[in-house]
Amino acid sequence: MHCFSHPGTEATGVCRVCGRAVCGACARVAPLALTCSPACEERQRTYDTVIDFSSRSVAYQRGARAPLYSVFLGGVGLIMMGVGLLPAVRYGVPPNWLPLLFGIFCLGFGVVLFRAMRRIARAPADGAGR
């Protein structure tokens, strides 16, 4: 493999951003990456920032706030289901469908959110197993 700007020179690496082969003279060393130009170096820094933000966001999600939200949603769902079913149980009339369906939706969404957050919390912190 030869350098993209020096065809006669053997490449020493590949730019992490654009994938071009680079020689030792063209290579720019960015943190944790090899790049070919200042533009690619800047894009790599942006990628590193996004990855860092994402890992901090996942670490925050592991902090157990999301399960609290899911429990709250489940509670709202149960209350709304009770409001929807109250006329049917107490007075023998058809149930109020709007609060009943909203309650079912909230309860279902709370369960899905809780399971997703538990799966994230159990995932390895180093990103292995993706």
Sequence and secondary structure as in RCSB ss.txt:
>XXXX:A:sequence
MHCFSHPGTEATGVCRVCGRAVCGACARVAPLALTCSPACEERQRTYDTVIDFSSRSVAYQRGARAPLYSVFLGG
VGLIMMGVGLLPAVRYGVPPNWLPLLFGIFCLGFGVVLFRAMRRIARAPADGAGR
>XXXX:A:secstr
 B SS TTSB  EE TTT  EE TTT EEETTEEESSHHHHHHHHHHHHHHHHHHHHHHHHTTSHHHHHHHHHHH
HHHHHHHHHHHHHHHHSS   HHHHHHHHHHHHHHHHHHHHHHHHHHS TT TT 
